[in-house]
Amino acid sequence: MNDSPVPCPICAASTELKAVRDGKFFKEQYRFRNCPQCRFIFVENPSTNFAEIYNEAYYRGKGADEKFDYVQEFDHPHNNVRTYDWRGIVKAVNALKPLNADSQWLDYGCGSGGAVRYARENTVCRAVGFDEGWMTGYARARGVPILERSDLKTVQGTFDVVTAIEVIEHTIDPVSVLKEIRTLLKPGGLLLVTTGNASAFRKGFFEWSYVVPEIHVSYFEPQSLSKAMELAGFRPEIRASIPGFDDILRFKILKNLGVRETSIFEKILPWPLLTYAANLRFKVTGHPIGWAT
């Protein structure tokens, strides 16, 4: 198999061809590459037909991510398990950089805008979103403030907090995306990223349900995400425990079990024990947070 040299998009070291795999939804073969230097794994030939990937079907749970219906969760937030994720994100942000009436928060890659709406309803901060998928028009029409790309230049250096929740794995050039986020933050501002931790799957990478090459093209270990943050102008910091991640893990467990609605049954489960065990296995809290330098 011909394997031409390909540099790592993060550290520029020479990468190795890890495998070639068929897509799960598109009839294409995807070339996965591994960086031995920073442990970044990426899809060398990602699909770029974004309008087709992130269309209405995707947000209704009928596209490349069938585990959740984003429209349904937006329309019925109070009995949807995604509420645990939103609650956990707000707890985590407030613990890391306490929110007040002057706090400016941007949810970058906000998807349905549900986290923005939750933050506005449950905190005193000024929260807005940014995204470019089909769902943004749906959310804007229902009152969620979501910026367009043309707005980003006008808000550079104004945010105290930027969250990127399950976003960075979708990006072809993560360092460039992180650099754009850095321009939006004030010095000392917080970047909270959530994404799968590939270090938990060094063995059996392709058995990981997160590996969906049509949409997830970048796979990070804490080492590679820290390096990307540093190159983008952040000081990465790894914390053993962050308040709110128990709720974030609770949502992830339920999502992967196919549970969409809250219920008495799931509420009586021993969540402190379950989320602790899940974090030991999947190392969700192993990734760094970033502080704008």
Number of C-alpha atoms within 10 A of each C-alpha: 4 5 7 9 11 16 15 22 21 21 17 12 15 15 22 18 20 14 12 13 13 14 15 13 14 12 8 15 14 20 17 20 24 22 23 13 15 22 23 26 24 28 22 19 15 21 17 11 9 12 11 12 20 19 15 18 18 21 24 18 16 14 18 20 20 13 16 20 18 22 20 15 21 21 13 13 17 13 12 18 22 28 23 22 22 23 19 23 24 22 20 21 21 16 13 15 14 13 19 12 9 10 17 19 25 25 25 24 21 25 25 28 26 24 27 26 20 17 21 16 11 11 15 13 17 17 24 22 26 22 19 17 20 17 22 23 14 16 20 15 9 11 10 21 17 26 20 12 11 7 11 15 11 10 12 15 16 17 22 21 27 25 24 19 20 16 19 25 22 18 18 20 15 21 22 16 16 22 17 15 23 26 19 23 25 18 17 15 23 25 28 20 18 21 21 24 20 23 18 17 15 12 10 8 13 13 9 14 8 17 19 16 27 23 20 20 24 27 24 22 23 24 16 20 27 22 18 25 25 19 16 22 19 24 19 21 13 14 11 9 11 15 16 20 23 25 24 23 23 22 24 19 15 17 16 12 10 12 17 19 17 16 12 7 7 14 9 8 10 9 15 12 10 14 20 15 12 17 15 12 11 16 18 19 22 20 25 22 23 25 22 23 16
